[in-house]
Amino acid sequence: MFNKILLFMVLFVSVVFLVNIPGVCLAQPADNTGINKRDTSPEKITADQQSQTKEDREITQKIRQAVVDDKSLSTYAHNVKIITVDGMVTLKGPVRSEDEKRTIEEKAGQIAAKDKIKSEIEIAP
């Protein structure tokens, strides 16, 4: 009986070790330093600059709802930043494909005029 318990424990620890170690060894730390530096330049709009006027908040909320409601989009696409200031909408962040980028831009253009959309969406590697 003791041998079976010991064997089980050894197998369990081995499996846990094999499952966890490759993830730890192969994982690369996230490094957003370049993107963070880029976003601190004065001409780049950031999410904290979102206008608090009722009109701008409604535009942002409607676009966000349209994006989140589209279940064909990836989590990346669902998390794109939508920033509206004086009716101008800036879309920022990574998506998985050119199709996702186009879909988000089209959804934003249906809610705000297409000439009011500035896309800074990037395709993630």
Secondary structure, 3 states (H helix, E strand, C coil): CHHHHHHHHHHHHHHHHHHHHHHHHHCCCCCCHHHHHHHCCCCCCCHHHCCCCHHHHHHHHHHHHHHHHCCCCCHHHHCCEEEEECCEEEEEEEECCHHHHHHHHHHHHHHCCHHHEEEEEEECC
